[in-house]
Amino acid sequence: MGIDQDFDKAAEDVKDLTKRPSDEELLELYALFKQATVGDVTGSRPGMLDLKGKAKFDKWSTKKGTSKEDAKKAYIAHANTIIQKYK
Protein backbone atom coordinates (compact mmCIF):
# COMPACT_ATOMS: atom_id res chain seq x y z
CA MET A 1 0.00 0.00 0.00
CA GLY A 2 1.07 3.57 -0.61
CA ILE A 3 1.35 6.28 2.02
CA ASP A 4 -2.08 7.70 1.17
CA GLN A 5 -3.76 4.32 1.64
CA ASP A 6 -1.85 3.71 4.88
CA PHE A 7 -2.88 7.16 6.10
CA ASP A 8 -6.55 6.57 5.28
CA LYS A 9 -6.46 3.15 6.95
CA ALA A 10 -4.85 4.56 10.11
CA ALA A 11 -7.47 7.34 10.23
CA GLU A 12 -10.26 4.75 10.00
CA ASP A 13 -8.66 2.33 12.49
CA VAL A 14 -8.34 5.05 15.13
CA LYS A 15 -12.13 5.47 15.07
CA ASP A 16 -12.59 1.86 16.25
CA LEU A 17 -10.69 2.07 19.55
CA THR A 18 -12.37 0.49 22.55
CA LYS A 19 -10.76 2.88 25.06
CA ARG A 20 -10.26 6.65 24.86
CA PRO A 21 -6.67 7.86 24.41
CA SER A 22 -5.35 10.71 26.55
CA ASP A 23 -6.10 14.29 25.57
CA GLU A 24 -2.43 14.81 24.62
CA GLU A 25 -2.47 11.75 22.35
CA LEU A 26 -5.67 12.96 20.70
CA LEU A 27 -4.26 16.46 20.22
CA GLU A 28 -1.17 15.01 18.55
CA LEU A 29 -3.37 12.93 16.21
CA TYR A 30 -5.47 16.01 15.41
CA ALA A 31 -2.44 18.20 14.68
CA LEU A 32 -0.79 15.60 12.46
CA PHE A 33 -4.05 14.92 10.61
CA LYS A 34 -4.64 18.62 9.95
CA GLN A 35 -1.04 19.17 8.84
CA ALA A 36 -1.26 16.16 6.52
CA THR A 37 -4.57 17.16 4.95
CA VAL A 38 -4.61 20.99 5.09
CA GLY A 39 -1.02 22.09 5.62
CA ASP A 40 0.19 24.86 7.91
CA VAL A 41 -2.30 26.34 10.35
CA THR A 42 -4.07 29.47 9.14
CA GLY A 43 -6.34 32.06 10.67
CA SER A 44 -6.18 33.61 14.08
CA ARG A 45 -5.92 31.83 17.41
CA PRO A 46 -9.32 31.26 19.08
CA GLY A 47 -10.34 33.51 21.95
CA MET A 48 -9.56 32.87 25.59
CA LEU A 49 -12.94 31.28 26.31
CA ASP A 50 -12.50 28.61 23.62
CA LEU A 51 -10.10 26.36 25.53
CA LYS A 52 -10.53 23.37 23.26
CA GLY A 53 -10.10 25.46 20.12
CA LYS A 54 -6.97 27.11 21.51
CA ALA A 55 -5.42 23.76 22.45
CA LYS A 56 -6.09 22.38 18.97
CA PHE A 57 -4.78 25.52 17.27
CA ASP A 58 -1.64 25.60 19.42
CA LYS A 59 -0.86 21.91 18.86
CA TRP A 60 -1.40 22.22 15.10
CA SER A 61 0.84 25.30 14.96
CA THR A 62 3.72 23.20 16.39
CA LYS A 63 3.65 21.24 13.10
CA LYS A 64 4.17 24.35 10.96
CA GLY A 65 6.66 23.73 8.18
CA THR A 66 6.18 19.94 8.21
CA SER A 67 5.46 18.61 4.73
CA LYS A 68 2.16 16.84 4.14
CA GLU A 69 3.99 13.60 3.39
CA ASP A 70 6.08 13.77 6.59
CA ALA A 71 2.93 14.59 8.57
CA LYS A 72 1.20 11.54 7.08
CA LYS A 73 4.13 9.31 8.04
CA ALA A 74 4.13 10.72 11.58
CA TYR A 75 0.35 10.32 11.81
CA ILE A 76 0.55 6.67 10.73
CA ALA A 77 3.27 5.94 13.30
CA HIS A 78 1.41 7.74 16.11
CA ALA A 79 -1.92 6.16 15.18
CA ASN A 80 -0.39 2.68 15.16
CA THR A 81 1.07 3.27 18.62
CA ILE A 82 -2.32 4.38 19.93
CA ILE A 83 -4.12 1.51 18.22
CA GLN A 84 -1.80 -1.03 19.87
CA LYS A 85 -2.25 0.68 23.25
CA TYR A 86 -6.04 1.14 23.20
CA LYS A 87 -7.53 -1.54 20.96
N, C-alpha and C positions, 0 to 999 in steps of 0.2 A: 504494500500500500504506500501511497505517496504521503507527503506531510499534510496535505489538505484533508485527505481521508482519515488519517490518524487523528488530526485535530478535531474533526467532526465527530469521530467515534468517542474520543475522550470527553467532549462536551456532552454527548448523550449519556455516556456511562456515569458521569458525575451526578446526573439527575436521578439515578437509581440507587443511591446510597441508602442504607438502612439506618444509619446514625448521622447526626448533624455534625459537620466539622466545626472547628473553632472559628470565631469571627475573623481572626487574623488569616487563617487558611482560606476562608471564603473571600476576603478582601484581595488576597494575592491572586486567586483564581479570576476574580472580577477584573482586576487591573491587567492581567496577562491577556484575558479574553478581549477586552476593549482595545488594547494595544495591537493585538493580532488582527482584529477585524476593522478597526476604525483608524488606528494610528495614534499619533500624539494627542494628548488631551487638548481640548479647545474650550473656549468660553471662559466665563469668570467663575471663581470659587463660590459655592453656595453660601448663603448667609449663616450667621452664627446659630440660628435656631434649627437649622437643618443638619443635625449631627451626623446622620447616616450619609447624606449627600456629601458633606465635607470629607468624611472618612474615605468614601469611594473616590472622590476627586483627588484627594491627597495621595492615595495609594497609586492611582493611575498615573499621576504626574511623576511618580518616581521611575516610571518606565519610559519617560520621554527620551527620544533618540534611539530606542530599541527598534530594530527593523521588524516588520510584520512576520517574517519568516523566523527570526530568532525568538520572537514572542510566542509564536506557535509551538516551537520546540520546547520552550520553557513551560508553556501551559500544559503540554502533553506530559512532560516529566512530573510537574507538580500534581496534575490530575491523577496520574498513575499512583503516585505516593499516597494521595488521599483515598483513592479507591481501595488500595491494599489495606489501609488503616481503618476504614469505616464501612467496608462492604458487609 
